[in-house]
């Protein structure tokens, strides 16, 4: 009997140098619409209007429009619509979203120099993803079997001389081909015509994953204006990543049920620089034009994984969670794409403000990188790493992801001097190619250590926002509501087409899924 090949979703190896797979990287690279309640309620379209601390992260010149010092605090609730609590995840969570301070200093009769410090949650990972369907002539077991028939080898014990002994290795610190073979082996079907063993046909599958965590961004800004005509700003951002997920993929077969469990954590930091300008082309007109650019976020990240596979009687795993962290921890780098933006803003008296922004980022250029070395830097008294691009994975990324266009529209009307109503719309075009898929056969360490076969090609995101604000004395309070919706197509594993025998084809089902999210956000501010 030929040995089964454990596909990349199940094999979790310990490697000294590795990068990260495209779909995992895309989760880190994305951003949410978040910040102060005013910024969110106006759809984020404030890059030319300015004077809101949340523009520190998009167009830093917006901080240059402050005329007084200000401090603000934002928090709220996020709820996922249409999902059920699963695997330790909950559909409704409290969220601390923003805390910032701007110090404004008059440097001339009509000129200011401002300094801003701000924290905001740029990415909220809390989400539950569930999918289920029948498996028509396809299964994870069939996929491993089909690949096994095309020459993939099983895991061997390594002798003292460093070479393979030819004996199956059941004691490896990660799930091996032999363990898959042993688990399925006594349930394989004998094919009398071909005088060989065949795969077990699965009836259906179900999948659940609980995502948790966040990316917090700490921004430091210096900005100002020249004669109230030209506003300039520069922001340095530090990104703090805390992501984890736990999933269970279950296939129901005639004789037994197979469960593959996976837990992954990603932590680390990144840094980027943003620059922006706002111009008033006509001296006595409030019409403004904003231009801004952001460098890639240069991430250095670490990930740990724990996986198991079981049929209810036998179980193979990577050991205890602590052991898994020690054995499968690895570092990698990720460079996100450059981002460019242009914005327009106009006010009519003090009663109406209108804003529009457009941004573009080419996620096909996402750069996954190997760590190639580590050295001690005397100057910074810390260890630094060297890296190089994972060429194979980056070529896959270029075929899987694409450029993303973001459109922001917002309006604020004040029926009374101290009360404002706000509306906004935010559109983000799809990041994923429709024909994209997670390729577990790539000759890349990032594929070898990938611990999940599933992938989702998410489509466009539509965000609808509204809110209000009230000012009394030097205080201001704002509320915002955001409803975002994204459709997608989920696949439990990549499809396989046998080059010689169509009977071994394994075409994965594609399941429609949605991510609908409600957010309530409250901001308290003080101006002095």
Buried (B, 14 or more C-beta within 10 A) or exposed (E): EBBBBBBBBBBBBBEEBBBBBBBBBBBBBBBBBBBBBBBBBBBBBBBBBBBBBBBBBBBBBBBBBBEEBBBBBBBBEBBBEEBEEBBEBBBEBEBBBBBBBBBBEEEEEEBBBBBBBBBBBBBBBBBBBBBBBEBEEBBBBBBBBBBBBBEBEBBBBEEEEEEEEEEBBEEBBBBBBBBBBBBBEEBBEEEEEEEEBBBBBBEBBBBBBBBBBBBBBBBBBBBBBBEBBBBBBBBBBBBBBBBBBBBBBBBBBEEBEBBBBBBBBBBBBBBBBBBBBBBBEEEEEEBBBBBBBBBBBBBBBBBBBBBBBBBEEEEBBBBEBEEBBEBBEBBBBBBBBBBBBBBBBBBEEEEEBBBBBBBBBBBBBBBBBBBEEEEEEEEEEEEEBEBEBBEBBBEBBBBBBBBBBBBBBBBBBBEEEEEBBBBBBBBBBBBBBEEBBBBBBBEBBBBBBBBBBBBBBBBBBBBBBBBBBEBEEEEBBBBBBBBBBBBBBBBBBBBBEBEEEEEBBBBBBBBEBBBBBBBBBBBBBBBE
